């Protein structure tokens, strides 16, 4: 393979004019820190790797989806725009390997990076011309040069600083012109500082305009399957390549009426925006496409996304979107979100049931049958998840459940009993499972799921529920417990049990705000007569901190009895 050297300025000049992205490429994912390190490597003469190009002949430009590089990156809208090749009557170059680095050079020199850190910020790459080179052999991740994404060139701190927009160097083909353009800003600094700044500018100019730092190999085959194999091999050693990145290209090329990439990106974003937010990826949506389209294989493999199968998925796409959206909306109404969903695959049998039921208002219907089915879905989702039914060989499990749902009468109630039987699990918990559940802590994903089982009659769709410490957490600080004259062993036991399940409850957002950090005995005196029953509060003489261990043990016993009972 013959690699050819190229200057960074030449690459930047050709981006979105001759150099584009094939749809098989993943989206841009580098952070500002990674871009800063790339430019630091350029300045320190560290290798930044080679690039792999595919020269696509003009006659084949219309055969494959092509996208532009992002110049102004926005974390809220990270999707690459489709390339407009109208009027471009020549061969073009597609990047098979090196997209993240080339995009980083493009953003750093010509664009910006919008990201959220306490607030939304739009930053550009700057170089501090006065920062001395500081290579730390003990900390190789530390930058040698002063590259930083900043909102402006204002100095921070007391050290002398002169922040230079990195992209400004592109406006000066001659290094001396770049230095002369900075004369006015250099005037306030000492002669030594001015000399250092000019040297830094000269070094930056040389590495952008003069030295061919980069190398590329160009593949000229027009055989798409061969190019796909080259792409996979080239990317296998880098950041993990998801199937979705390959499949989106294949789907985009083979869908007849829709842009699969745009459809799936937008739909994934919409799913993740429901309720309190989710973390579904494109892989989950594409897996769902196979599962929810009749007679397609469940296994998430490239070979299953044939032209024929993709056409079936396209024909079923509106049903797929509706059933998945309805499923997530129902889960959101139960308070389930990114922070407490453990197994995404558990959503697929629910979505298939909803699709086969065919009721477009199922998630909002007030009919008794629909309400019973939604509650049955809630319990089944929680129990099957907590029992780990979708770990291990989930494809086998999913196939079995899909076969069952195609045989069941889905016009009636959700077939939870049949699904439990197919999974080989009981809708109750045995002693070992309950012992494990009682160890769940505040903040763990599974904790909310367990607590939701303890509240069978909650108005899930009407209220938001928070996980709350019954005995307030602030009372369990070691100094506060010492003031109560507790010995070391008792203090350790209190701290251990503070975050555990038996000291946790679900309160509405309003209740949680009113309770705030009140001592439990004070809060309890003002509750209604059914409060103890709703929250499984044991009967005690007193509910002060001195009684916490007795409270915890007796409430744990009530939880045991509740979980051991038949759920269905």
C-alpha positions as CSV (number, residue, x, y, z in Angstrom):
1,X,0.0,0.0,0.0
2,X,1.4,3.4,-1.0
3,X,0.7,6.2,1.5
4,X,1.0,9.8,0.3
5,X,1.9,12.8,2.5
6,X,-0.5,15.7,2.7
7,X,-0.5,19.1,4.5
8,X,-3.3,19.9,7.0
9,X,-4.1,23.1,5.1
10,X,-4.7,21.0,1.9
11,X,-7.1,18.7,3.8
12,X,-9.0,21.7,5.3
13,X,-9.3,23.3,1.8
14,X,-10.9,20.1,0.3
15,X,-13.4,19.3,3.1
16,X,-16.9,19.4,1.8
17,X,-15.6,20.3,-1.7
18,X,-13.7,17.1,-2.6
19,X,-13.6,15.2,0.7
20,X,-16.9,13.8,2.2
21,X,-18.2,11.0,4.4
22,X,-19.9,7.8,3.4
23,X,-23.1,6.9,5.4
24,X,-21.3,3.9,6.9
25,X,-19.3,6.3,9.1
26,X,-20.4,6.9,12.7
27,X,-21.2,10.4,13.7
28,X,-18.6,12.7,15.3
29,X,-18.1,11.8,18.9
30,X,-14.8,13.4,20.0
31,X,-14.8,15.8,23.0
32,X,-13.1,19.2,23.1
33,X,-10.3,17.5,25.2
34,X,-9.6,15.0,22.4
35,X,-9.5,17.8,19.8
36,X,-7.0,19.7,22.0
37,X,-4.8,16.7,22.4
38,X,-4.8,16.1,18.6
39,X,-3.6,19.7,18.0
40,X,-1.0,19.2,20.8
41,X,0.2,16.1,19.0
42,X,0.5,18.1,15.7
43,X,2.6,20.7,17.4
44,X,4.8,18.2,19.3
45,X,5.5,16.2,16.1
46,X,3.7,13.1,17.5
47,X,2.2,10.9,14.8
48,X,-1.5,11.4,14.4
49,X,-2.1,8.3,12.2
50,X,-2.8,7.8,8.6
51,X,-6.1,8.3,6.7
52,X,-7.9,5.8,4.4
53,X,-9.7,7.4,1.5
54,X,-12.1,5.9,-1.1
55,X,-12.0,7.5,-4.5
56,X,-15.6,7.3,-5.7
57,X,-15.9,7.7,-9.4
58,X,-18.3,10.4,-10.8
59,X,-20.5,7.8,-12.4
60,X,-21.2,6.1,-9.0
61,X,-21.9,9.2,-6.9
62,X,-25.6,8.7,-7.0
63,X,-25.4,5.1,-5.8
64,X,-24.4,5.7,-2.2
65,X,-25.6,8.2,0.5
66,X,-22.9,10.9,1.1
67,X,-22.7,13.3,4.0
68,X,-20.8,16.5,4.8
69,X,-18.3,17.0,7.7
70,X,-19.7,19.2,10.5
71,X,-18.0,22.5,10.8
72,X,-19.8,23.9,13.8
73,X,-20.4,21.0,16.1
74,X,-23.5,21.1,18.4
75,X,-24.0,18.4,21.0
76,X,-27.7,19.0,20.8
77,X,-27.8,18.4,17.0
78,X,-24.8,16.2,16.2
79,X,-26.1,14.8,12.9
80,X,-24.1,15.3,9.7
81,X,-26.1,17.0,6.9
82,X,-26.5,15.2,3.6
83,X,-24.0,16.4,1.0
84,X,-25.3,18.4,-2.0
85,X,-23.3,17.3,-5.0
86,X,-25.3,19.2,-7.6
87,X,-22.9,20.7,-10.1
88,X,-19.9,18.6,-8.9
89,X,-18.9,16.8,-12.1
90,X,-15.8,14.9,-10.9
91,X,-14.7,12.0,-8.8
92,X,-14.9,12.6,-5.0
93,X,-13.1,11.3,-2.0
94,X,-14.9,9.6,0.9
95,X,-13.1,9.0,4.2
96,X,-13.1,5.4,5.4
97,X,-10.7,5.8,8.3
98,X,-9.7,9.1,10.0
99,X,-13.1,10.8,10.2
100,X,-12.8,11.8,13.8
101,X,-9.3,13.3,13.3
102,X,-10.2,15.1,10.1
103,X,-13.4,16.5,11.6
104,X,-11.5,17.6,14.6
105,X,-9.0,19.5,12.4
106,X,-11.9,21.1,10.6
107,X,-13.8,22.1,13.7
108,X,-10.6,23.3,15.4
109,X,-9.4,25.5,12.5
110,X,-12.6,26.7,10.9
111,X,-15.5,25.9,13.2
112,X,-16.8,25.8,16.7
113,X,-17.9,23.3,19.4
114,X,-21.2,23.8,21.3
115,X,-21.5,21.8,24.5
116,X,-23.2,21.8,27.9
117,X,-21.2,22.4,31.1
118,X,-23.5,24.0,33.7
119,X,-24.9,26.0,30.7
120,X,-24.7,25.8,26.9
121,X,-21.3,27.2,25.6
122,X,-20.2,27.8,22.1
123,X,-16.4,27.6,22.0
124,X,-13.5,28.0,19.5
125,X,-10.1,26.5,19.6
126,X,-7.4,28.9,20.8
127,X,-3.6,28.6,21.4
128,X,-1.9,30.6,24.2
129,X,1.1,32.0,22.4
130,X,2.8,32.8,25.8
131,X,2.5,29.4,27.5
132,X,5.9,27.8,27.8
133,X,6.2,24.2,26.4
134,X,5.8,21.9,29.4
135,X,6.2,18.2,28.5
136,X,5.6,16.2,31.7
137,X,7.0,12.6,31.3
138,X,5.1,11.5,34.4
139,X,1.8,12.8,33.1
140,X,1.8,12.1,29.3
141,X,-1.9,13.1,29.1
142,X,-1.0,16.7,30.0
143,X,-0.8,19.1,27.1
144,X,2.6,20.3,26.0
145,X,1.1,23.4,24.4
146,X,-1.7,25.8,25.5
147,X,-4.5,24.6,23.3
148,X,-8.0,25.2,24.7
149,X,-11.6,25.6,23.6
150,X,-12.8,29.0,24.8
151,X,-15.7,31.3,24.3
152,X,-13.3,34.3,23.8
153,X,-9.7,35.4,24.2
154,X,-10.1,36.9,27.6
155,X,-7.2,35.9,30.0
156,X,-8.0,33.9,33.2
157,X,-5.8,34.2,36.2
158,X,-2.7,36.3,36.7
159,X,-0.3,34.5,34.4
160,X,0.6,36.4,31.1
161,X,-1.7,35.0,28.3
162,X,-2.2,35.8,24.6
163,X,-5.0,33.6,23.2
164,X,-4.7,33.2,19.4
165,X,-7.7,31.7,17.4
166,X,-6.1,28.6,15.9
167,X,-8.0,29.0,12.7
168,X,-6.6,32.5,12.1
169,X,-3.4,30.8,10.8
170,X,-5.3,29.7,7.7
171,X,-5.6,33.4,6.6
172,X,-1.8,33.8,6.3
173,X,-0.1,31.6,3.7
174,X,3.2,33.3,4.8
175,X,4.4,32.9,8.4
176,X,5.8,36.4,8.5
177,X,2.3,37.8,7.6
178,X,0.8,35.9,10.5
179,X,3.4,37.4,12.9
180,X,3.0,40.9,11.5
181,X,-0.8,40.7,11.9
182,X,-0.2,40.2,15.7
183,X,2.1,43.2,16.2
184,X,-0.5,45.4,17.8
185,X,-1.5,42.7,20.3
186,X,2.1,41.9,21.1
187,X,3.0,45.5,22.0
188,X,2.0,45.3,25.7
189,X,4.3,42.3,26.4
190,X,8.1,42.2,27.1
191,X,10.6,41.5,24.4
192,X,11.1,37.9,25.5
193,X,7.4,37.3,25.5
194,X,7.0,38.8,22.0
195,X,9.9,36.6,20.8
196,X,8.3,33.5,22.3
197,X,4.9,34.4,20.8
198,X,6.4,34.8,17.3
199,X,8.2,31.5,17.6
200,X,5.0,29.8,18.6
201,X,3.2,31.3,15.6
202,X,6.0,30.2,13.3
203,X,5.7,26.6,14.6
204,X,1.9,26.6,14.2
205,X,2.2,28.0,10.7
206,X,4.8,25.4,9.7
207,X,2.7,22.5,10.9
208,X,-0.5,23.7,9.2
209,X,0.9,25.1,6.0
210,X,4.3,23.6,5.3
211,X,5.1,20.2,6.8
212,X,3.1,17.3,5.3
213,X,2.2,15.9,8.7
214,X,-0.6,13.6,7.5
215,X,-0.5,10.5,5.2
216,X,-3.3,8.9,3.3
217,X,-3.9,5.8,1.3
218,X,-6.5,5.9,-1.5
219,X,-8.7,2.9,-2.4
220,X,-10.0,3.1,-5.9
221,X,-12.1,0.0,-6.2
222,X,-15.7,0.6,-7.0
223,X,-16.8,-2.7,-5.5
224,X,-19.0,-1.6,-2.5
225,X,-18.7,-5.0,-0.7
226,X,-14.9,-4.8,-0.9
227,X,-14.9,-1.2,0.4
228,X,-17.3,-2.3,3.2
229,X,-14.8,-5.0,4.3
230,X,-11.9,-2.5,4.2
231,X,-13.9,-0.1,6.3
232,X,-14.7,-2.7,9.0
233,X,-11.1,-3.8,9.2
234,X,-9.7,-0.3,9.3
235,X,-12.1,0.6,12.1
236,X,-11.8,-2.6,14.2
237,X,-8.8,-1.4,16.1
238,X,-10.1,2.1,16.9
239,X,-13.2,3.2,18.7
240,X,-15.7,0.4,18.6
241,X,-17.8,0.4,15.4
242,X,-21.4,-0.3,16.1
243,X,-23.5,-2.4,13.7
244,X,-25.8,0.6,13.5
245,X,-23.2,2.7,11.7
246,X,-22.9,0.0,8.9
247,X,-26.6,-0.8,8.8
248,X,-27.7,2.8,8.5
249,X,-25.7,3.1,5.4
250,X,-27.1,-0.2,4.0
251,X,-30.7,0.8,4.9
252,X,-30.3,4.3,3.5
253,X,-29.1,2.8,0.2
254,X,-32.0,0.3,0.0
255,X,-35.0,2.1,1.4
256,X,-37.0,3.3,-1.5
257,X,-39.1,6.2,-0.2
258,X,-37.5,7.3,3.1
259,X,-34.0,8.4,4.2
260,X,-33.3,5.7,6.8
261,X,-30.4,7.6,8.4
262,X,-32.5,10.7,9.0
263,X,-35.6,8.7,10.0
264,X,-33.8,6.5,12.6
265,X,-31.7,9.4,14.0
266,X,-34.8,11.6,14.4
267,X,-36.9,8.7,15.9
268,X,-34.1,7.8,18.4
269,X,-33.9,11.4,19.5
270,X,-37.7,11.6,19.9
271,X,-37.8,8.4,22.0
272,X,-35.0,9.7,24.2
273,X,-36.9,12.9,24.7
274,X,-40.1,11.3,26.2
275,X,-40.8,11.8,29.9
276,X,-37.7,12.2,32.0
277,X,-35.4,11.1,29.2
278,X,-33.9,7.8,28.0
279,X,-30.6,6.5,26.6
280,X,-31.7,4.4,23.6
281,X,-29.2,4.1,20.8
282,X,-29.6,3.5,17.1
283,X,-28.7,-0.2,17.7
284,X,-31.8,-0.6,19.9
285,X,-34.1,1.0,17.3
286,X,-32.6,-1.2,14.5
287,X,-32.9,-4.3,16.6
288,X,-36.6,-3.3,17.2
289,X,-37.1,-3.1,13.5
290,X,-36.2,-6.8,13.1
291,X,-38.2,-7.9,16.1
292,X,-41.4,-5.9,15.2
293,X,-41.5,-6.9,11.5
294,X,-43.1,-10.3,11.0
295,X,-41.0,-13.2,9.8
296,X,-37.7,-11.4,10.1
297,X,-34.8,-13.0,12.1
298,X,-34.3,-11.6,15.6
299,X,-30.5,-11.8,15.6
300,X,-28.9,-8.4,15.2
301,X,-26.4,-9.2,12.4
302,X,-25.5,-7.4,9.2
303,X,-26.4,-10.4,7.1
304,X,-30.1,-10.1,8.3
305,X,-30.4,-6.6,6.8
306,X,-30.8,-7.8,3.3
307,X,-32.5,-5.7,0.6
308,X,-35.7,-7.7,0.9
309,X,-35.7,-7.5,4.7
310,X,-35.0,-3.7,4.7
311,X,-37.9,-3.2,2.3
312,X,-40.2,-5.0,4.7
313,X,-38.9,-2.8,7.6
314,X,-39.6,0.3,5.5
315,X,-43.1,-0.8,4.8
316,X,-43.6,-1.5,8.6
317,X,-41.8,1.7,9.7
318,X,-44.8,3.7,10.8
319,X,-46.1,0.8,12.9
320,X,-42.7,0.3,14.5
321,X,-42.5,4.0,15.4
322,X,-46.0,4.0,16.9
323,X,-45.6,0.8,18.9
324,X,-42.2,1.8,20.4
325,X,-43.3,5.3,21.1
326,X,-46.5,4.0,22.9
327,X,-44.4,1.6,24.9
328,X,-42.0,4.2,26.1
329,X,-44.8,6.6,26.9
330,X,-46.4,3.9,29.1
331,X,-43.1,3.3,30.9
332,X,-42.7,7.0,31.3
333,X,-46.1,7.2,32.9
334,X,-44.9,4.6,35.5
335,X,-41.9,6.8,36.3
336,X,-39.4,4.6,34.5
337,X,-36.6,6.5,32.7
338,X,-32.9,6.2,31.8
339,X,-32.0,6.2,35.5
340,X,-34.0,3.1,36.3
341,X,-34.4,0.9,33.2
342,X,-32.0,-2.0,33.3
343,X,-32.9,-4.0,30.2
344,X,-33.9,-2.3,27.0
345,X,-34.8,-5.6,25.4
346,X,-37.6,-6.1,27.9
347,X,-39.5,-3.3,26.0
348,X,-39.7,-5.4,22.7
349,X,-42.3,-7.9,23.8
350,X,-44.4,-5.1,25.2
351,X,-44.1,-3.1,21.9
352,X,-45.1,-6.3,19.9
353,X,-48.1,-6.8,22.1
354,X,-49.2,-3.1,21.6
355,X,-48.6,-3.4,17.8
356,X,-50.7,-6.6,17.6
357,X,-53.4,-5.1,19.8
358,X,-53.7,-2.2,17.3
359,X,-55.3,0.3,19.7
360,X,-53.8,3.6,18.8
361,X,-55.0,5.2,22.0
362,X,-53.9,2.3,24.3
363,X,-51.6,4.4,26.4
364,X,-54.3,7.0,27.2
365,X,-57.5,4.9,27.1
366,X,-59.7,5.0,30.1
367,X,-61.4,1.6,29.4
368,X,-61.1,-0.9,32.1
369,X,-59.5,-3.6,29.9
370,X,-56.7,-1.2,28.8
371,X,-56.1,0.0,32.3
372,X,-55.8,-3.6,33.6
373,X,-53.4,-4.4,30.7
374,X,-51.2,-1.4,31.4
375,X,-50.9,-2.3,35.1
376,X,-50.1,-5.9,34.1
377,X,-47.4,-4.6,31.7
378,X,-45.9,-2.6,34.6
379,X,-45.7,-5.5,36.9
380,X,-44.4,-7.9,34.3
381,X,-41.7,-5.4,33.2
382,X,-40.5,-4.9,36.7
383,X,-40.5,-8.6,37.7
384,X,-38.9,-9.9,34.5
385,X,-36.2,-7.2,34.8
386,X,-35.4,-7.8,38.4
387,X,-35.2,-11.5,37.8
388,X,-32.7,-10.9,35.0
389,X,-34.8,-12.6,32.3
390,X,-33.2,-10.6,29.5
391,X,-29.6,-11.3,30.3
392,X,-27.4,-13.9,28.7
393,X,-28.9,-15.4,25.5
394,X,-31.6,-12.8,25.0
395,X,-32.1,-13.5,21.3
396,X,-33.3,-17.0,22.2
397,X,-35.6,-15.5,24.9
398,X,-36.9,-12.8,22.6
399,X,-37.6,-15.3,19.8
400,X,-39.6,-17.5,22.1
401,X,-41.6,-14.6,23.4
402,X,-42.3,-13.3,19.9
403,X,-43.6,-16.7,18.9
404,X,-45.9,-16.8,21.9
405,X,-47.3,-13.3,21.3
406,X,-48.1,-14.2,17.7
407,X,-50.2,-17.1,19.0
408,X,-51.9,-15.3,21.9
409,X,-55.1,-13.4,21.6
410,X,-53.7,-9.9,21.9
411,X,-57.1,-8.3,21.6
412,X,-57.6,-9.2,25.2
413,X,-55.4,-8.5,28.3
414,X,-51.6,-8.5,28.3
415,X,-50.7,-12.2,28.5
416,X,-48.4,-11.8,31.5
417,X,-48.9,-15.4,32.9
418,X,-48.0,-17.0,29.6
419,X,-45.0,-14.7,29.3
420,X,-43.8,-15.6,32.8
421,X,-44.1,-19.3,32.0
422,X,-42.2,-18.9,28.7
423,X,-39.4,-17.1,30.6
424,X,-39.4,-19.8,33.2
425,X,-39.9,-17.4,36.1
426,X,-42.5,-17.0,38.9
427,X,-44.3,-13.8,39.4
428,X,-43.1,-13.8,43.0
429,X,-39.7,-13.7,44.7
430,X,-38.1,-16.5,46.7
431,X,-36.2,-16.0,50.0
432,X,-32.7,-15.7,48.3
433,X,-34.1,-13.1,45.8
434,X,-35.7,-11.1,48.6
435,X,-32.4,-11.1,50.6
436,X,-30.7,-9.7,47.5
437,X,-33.4,-7.1,46.9
438,X,-33.2,-5.8,50.5
439,X,-29.5,-5.0,49.8
440,X,-30.5,-2.5,47.1
441,X,-29.4,1.0,47.8
442,X,-30.5,4.5,47.1
443,X,-29.4,5.6,43.6
444,X,-29.3,2.1,42.1
445,X,-31.4,1.6,39.0
446,X,-33.2,-1.4,40.4
447,X,-34.3,0.3,43.6
448,X,-37.0,2.4,41.9
449,X,-38.3,-0.8,40.2
450,X,-38.6,-2.7,43.5
451,X,-40.3,0.2,45.3
452,X,-42.8,0.5,42.5
453,X,-44.0,-3.1,43.3
454,X,-44.7,-2.0,46.9
455,X,-47.2,0.6,45.7
456,X,-49.9,-1.3,43.7
457,X,-52.5,1.5,43.6
458,X,-50.5,4.6,42.7
459,X,-51.7,7.1,40.1
460,X,-48.6,6.5,38.0
461,X,-49.8,8.5,35.0
462,X,-50.9,11.5,37.1
463,X,-47.9,12.0,39.5
464,X,-44.1,11.9,39.5
465,X,-42.7,9.9,42.3
466,X,-39.3,10.4,44.0
467,X,-37.3,7.9,45.9
468,X,-37.0,9.4,49.5
469,X,-35.2,8.5,52.7
470,X,-37.8,7.8,55.3
471,X,-35.4,8.8,58.1
472,X,-33.7,11.8,56.5
473,X,-30.2,11.2,55.2
474,X,-28.7,14.3,56.8
475,X,-29.3,12.7,60.3
476,X,-26.8,9.9,59.5
477,X,-23.6,11.9,59.4
478,X,-21.0,10.4,61.6
479,X,-20.6,13.6,63.7
480,X,-24.4,13.8,64.2
481,X,-24.6,10.2,65.3
482,X,-21.7,10.6,67.8
483,X,-23.6,13.5,69.4
484,X,-26.3,11.0,70.2
485,X,-23.7,9.0,72.2
486,X,-23.9,6.0,69.9
487,X,-20.9,3.7,70.0
488,X,-18.8,2.9,66.9
489,X,-20.6,-0.3,66.0
490,X,-24.0,1.3,66.2
491,X,-22.9,4.2,64.1
492,X,-21.6,1.9,61.4
493,X,-24.9,0.0,61.4
494,X,-26.9,3.2,61.1
495,X,-24.8,4.4,58.2
496,X,-25.0,1.0,56.5
497,X,-28.8,0.9,56.7
498,X,-29.5,4.6,55.9
499,X,-29.4,4.1,52.1
500,X,-30.8,0.5,52.1
501,X,-34.2,-0.4,50.7
502,X,-36.0,-0.6,54.1
503,X,-35.4,3.1,54.7
504,X,-36.7,4.2,51.3
505,X,-40.2,5.1,50.0
506,X,-41.8,6.7,47.0
507,X,-43.3,10.1,47.6
508,X,-45.0,12.4,45.1
509,X,-42.9,15.4,44.1
510,X,-45.2,17.6,46.3
511,X,-44.9,15.3,49.3
512,X,-41.1,15.2,48.9
513,X,-40.8,18.9,48.8
514,X,-43.0,19.3,51.9
515,X,-41.1,16.7,53.8
516,X,-37.7,18.1,53.0
517,X,-35.4,17.2,55.9
518,X,-38.0,16.9,58.7
519,X,-37.3,14.2,61.3
520,X,-39.5,11.2,60.5
521,X,-41.5,11.3,63.8
522,X,-42.4,15.0,63.2
523,X,-43.4,14.3,59.6
524,X,-45.5,11.2,60.5
525,X,-47.6,13.0,63.1
526,X,-49.1,15.2,60.4
527,X,-49.9,12.3,57.9
528,X,-53.3,11.0,57.1
529,X,-54.7,7.8,58.6
530,X,-53.7,5.5,55.7
531,X,-50.1,6.8,55.4
532,X,-48.6,3.9,57.3
533,X,-50.5,1.3,55.3
534,X,-49.5,2.9,51.9
535,X,-45.9,3.0,52.8
536,X,-45.6,-0.2,54.8
537,X,-44.7,1.6,58.0
538,X,-44.5,-0.8,60.9
539,X,-46.3,-0.1,64.2
540,X,-43.9,1.2,66.8
541,X,-44.2,3.0,70.1
542,X,-41.8,5.8,68.8
543,X,-40.3,6.8,65.5
544,X,-37.3,8.8,66.6
545,X,-33.7,8.1,65.6
546,X,-33.1,5.9,68.7
547,X,-35.8,3.6,67.2
548,X,-34.3,3.4,63.7
549,X,-32.9,-0.1,63.9
550,X,-36.2,-1.5,65.2
551,X,-38.0,0.4,62.5
552,X,-35.6,-0.9,59.8
553,X,-35.9,-4.5,60.8
554,X,-39.7,-4.5,61.1
555,X,-40.2,-2.6,57.8
556,X,-37.8,-5.1,56.1
557,X,-40.0,-7.9,57.3
558,X,-43.1,-6.1,55.9
559,X,-41.3,-5.8,52.5
560,X,-40.4,-9.5,52.6
561,X,-44.0,-10.4,53.1
562,X,-45.2,-8.1,50.3
563,X,-42.6,-9.4,47.8
564,X,-43.2,-13.0,48.7
565,X,-46.9,-12.7,48.0
566,X,-48.4,-13.5,44.6
567,X,-48.0,-10.5,42.3
568,X,-50.4,-11.5,39.6
